[in-house]
Amino acid sequence: MPTSPADPERLRAELARVAAALQDELCAAIERLDGAARFTTDRWERPGGGGGVSRVLQDGAVVEKAGVNVSDVHGALPARPGVDGGTFGAAGLSIVVHPRSPLVPTAHANVRFVARGGAGGFGGGADLTPCYLFDEDCAEFHRALKDLCERHVPGRHAALKRAADAYFYLPHRGEHRGIGGIFFEDLDVAPERGLALAAELPRTFLAAWLAIVERRARLPFGEAERRWQEIRRGRYVEFNLVHDRGTRFGLETGGRIESILMSLPPRVRFPYDARPAPGSREAALLDVLRAPRDWA
Amino acid sequence: MPTSPADPERLRAELARVAAALQDELCAAIERLDGAARFTTDRWERPGGGGGVSRVLQDGAVVEKAGVNVSDVHGALPARPGVDGGTFGAAGLSIVVHPRSPLVPTAHANVRFVARGGAGGFGGGADLTPCYLFDEDCAEFHRALKDLCERHVPGRHAALKRAADAYFYLPHRGEHRGIGGIFFEDLDVAPERGLALAAELPRTFLAAWLAIVERRARLPFGEAERRWQEIRRGRYVEFNLVHDRGTRFGLETGGRIESILMSLPPRVRFPYDARPAPGSREAALLDVLRAPRDWA
C-alpha cells in the first residue's frame, strides 16, 4: 500500500488509540449482554518493546469465555540463518467470544496495523464459527460485513470474503473453521480508508453477533449439543495452534503467552474419529464447512 | 549411523513386523487393566504409499483414551521452493494413554525407523506426564528406562534423558511437558542394537506405567484435581500441535488425520491465566516442569 515513510508510525499510534477506546466499548457491551460475569484487566509489557492490555471474562451466564486484547508492540523480528529479521511494529485489537450455548456461534474479529521497516498496512477481519447452522444468522452476519466493506472499500467485499474462506481453513481436515466473514492483510487502500475500516469493523462485528445471540441464547439444548460444541471447539484449537498466523507470530516473537492464547476455547473434547450421523444437523454443518457458501 | 545402502529397507520391514506384534500385546495389556472398554481397530492406507493400523480405546473404567498406532509409510517428502523433497520411508509404533484419574500420569512412547534416501536410523522414546507428582513413580519410571538403556546402549542413558528434557519442552510456557524419560533420533549404534532397543522399549515402558497405575488408580480425587488435569492436558495439546515433530510431519505429509491426532487428550480446559496457589501440590508439579530433575 502507498504509505509514505512517515506514515507507519502515525498510523500505528492512531490505531492504538482507536483500539483502546474500542476495547472499553466492546467489553461494556459484552458485560451488559452477560449480566453476570465481569472482565478482568491485565496490563503487560513486552520485554522487547511495547505492551498491551488483556481483558477476559470467564464463566458468565451467556458467555463462557471472552477475550478482548489490545496491544502495541515493536522490536526485532527473529532472524533466520543468513537473514537479518529486521524490525516490526504492530498495534491492534482482537476479540473472541466463546458462548455457553452451542446454538450461539463463536465469534472472532481483529484489526491491526503492522509495520515492517518503513512500510506498513492494515490487516484484520471478522468471522463466525457456529456449531449449528441457522441460515438467517449466517446471511445476516455476512450482509453486515458486506455493508461495512461497501462503505469503506467499495467493490472489495467479494475478494475479502474469499480471503476469509481461504484463511480460516484446516487443510488436514478438509474443513473451514467456520462460515467465514472477511479477512485482509496489507490492505492496498489509502491509509485513511484503512483506518476508518479498522475503526468500524469491531463495532459492526459485535452488533451483528449480538443480534444472533438475541435470537439463539435462550433456545434449549442438551448434553448432545454441548458435546458437539466441545468437539467443534477442538477444531478451533487445531486451527489456532497449527495455522493462525497471529498466534504463531506471537509464539515466535515472545509476546505475553496468556494474551496470545486467550482465544482458545474454555472446554474442549478430542474424541477419536467422531462423525455425525448422516442427515443430522451436525452433518449439515460439516457440509457447509467443506464447501463455503456465498451468504450475503 | 553406519547403515549400508541395503539396510534401510530391511530394517524398516523388521521394525514394522515387531511393531505389529507389540501392538497386539500392548492393547491386550491395556484392556486387561481397564476391564471395561475394548480397543477398536481401523486399518488405513496412505494415498502416497503405505498405511497403518490404529487401535483406540475410549471411555474405559481406568483409561479415558488410549491409542496404539502402527504405521509403515513411504513416499515423497514435500518439496520446498528450490529444494526437491526427496523420498522417505518410516515404520513404527506409537502409544499414548490418557488415564481417567488425575493421579495417574499420562504416558507416551514411540519407536520408529525412518529412512531418507539411502540412509536411515532408529528413533523413539518414552515419557511421563503427571498432573500430580509422586517421587516414587518418577524415579521408578526413569530407572526402568535407565536399565533398558544399559542393556542395549550402555553408557548412553544420561544423554537420552537429557534429549527427552530438551525435546518435550514448551518454550512459550517455559515448561517441560512432563517429567521426561528418554528420547532419540537417528541413534548412532549398530542396526541390530537399535532394533533390539526399539523392540523392547514399548514393553518396558508399559510395564513401568502399569506399576504406577496399580498404586494410584484407586486413590480418591475430586473436581479440583480433575480440573487441574484438564488444564495440564491443555499443555499436552499445545505441545503436540505446536512442537511435536511427529505430529507436524504427519500433518505435512498427509497421513490419516485421526491417527495422527489420536494422541490428543479426550477432555481439556483452556482457562485464562490459571495459576496454582503457592505451596500447593499443583505448584510443586510446576516447579519440576520448570527445572527437570535426575530421577534415576
HADDOCK unambig.tbl for C-alpha pairs under 7 A between the chains (distance, minus, plus):
assign (segid A and resid 172 and name CA) (segid B and resid 251 and name CA) 6.13 0.50 0.50
assign (segid A and resid 172 and name CA) (segid B and resid 257 and name CA) 6.47 0.50 0.50
assign (segid A and resid 241 and name CA) (segid B and resid 241 and name CA) 6.18 0.50 0.50
assign (segid A and resid 241 and name CA) (segid B and resid 242 and name CA) 5.96 0.50 0.50
assign (segid A and resid 242 and name CA) (segid B and resid 241 and name CA) 5.97 0.50 0.50
assign (segid A and resid 242 and name CA) (segid B and resid 242 and name CA) 6.11 0.50 0.50
assign (segid A and resid 251 and name CA) (segid B and resid 172 and name CA) 6.14 0.50 0.50
assign (segid A and resid 257 and name CA) (segid B and resid 172 and name CA) 6.45 0.50 0.50
assign (segid A and resid 258 and name CA) (segid B and resid 272 and name CA) 6.48 0.50 0.50
assign (segid A and resid 258 and name CA) (segid B and resid 273 and name CA) 5.74 0.50 0.50
assign (segid A and resid 262 and name CA) (segid B and resid 272 and name CA) 5.94 0.50 0.50
assign (segid A and resid 264 and name CA) (segid B and resid 270 and name CA) 6.18 0.50 0.50
assign (segid A and resid 265 and name CA) (segid B and resid 270 and name CA) 6.18 0.50 0.50
assign (segid A and resid 266 and name CA) (segid B and resid 269 and name CA) 5.33 0.50 0.50
assign (segid A and resid 266 and name CA) (segid B and resid 270 and name CA) 4.76 0.50 0.50
assign (segid A and resid 266 and name CA) (segid B and resid 271 and name CA) 5.48 0.50 0.50
assign (segid A and resid 267 and name CA) (segid B and resid 268 and name CA) 5.76 0.50 0.50
assign (segid A and resid 267 and name CA) (segid B and resid 269 and name CA) 4.48 0.50 0.50
assign (segid A and resid 267 and name CA) (segid B and resid 270 and name CA) 6.40 0.50 0.50
assign (segid A and resid 268 and name CA) (segid B and resid 267 and name CA) 5.76 0.50 0.50
assign (segid A and resid 268 and name CA) (segid B and resid 268 and name CA) 5.06 0.50 0.50
assign (segid A and resid 268 and name CA) (segid B and resid 269 and name CA) 6.15 0.50 0.50
assign (segid A and resid 269 and name CA) (segid B and resid 266 and name CA) 5.34 0.50 0.50
assign (segid A and resid 269 and name CA) (segid B and resid 267 and name CA) 4.47 0.50 0.50
assign (segid A and resid 269 and name CA) (segid B and resid 268 and name CA) 6.15 0.50 0.50
assign (segid A and resid 270 and name CA) (segid B and resid 264 and name CA) 6.20 0.50 0.50
assign (segid A and resid 270 and name CA) (segid B and resid 265 and name CA) 6.19 0.50 0.50
assign (segid A and resid 270 and name CA) (segid B and resid 266 and name CA) 4.77 0.50 0.50
assign (segid A and resid 270 and name CA) (segid B and resid 267 and name CA) 6.40 0.50 0.50
assign (segid A and resid 271 and name CA) (segid B and resid 266 and name CA) 5.47 0.50 0.50
assign (segid A and resid 272 and name CA) (segid B and resid 258 and name CA) 6.48 0.50 0.50
assign (segid A and resid 272 and name CA) (segid B and resid 262 and name CA) 5.91 0.50 0.50
assign (segid A and resid 273 and name CA) (segid B and resid 258 and name CA) 5.74 0.50 0.50
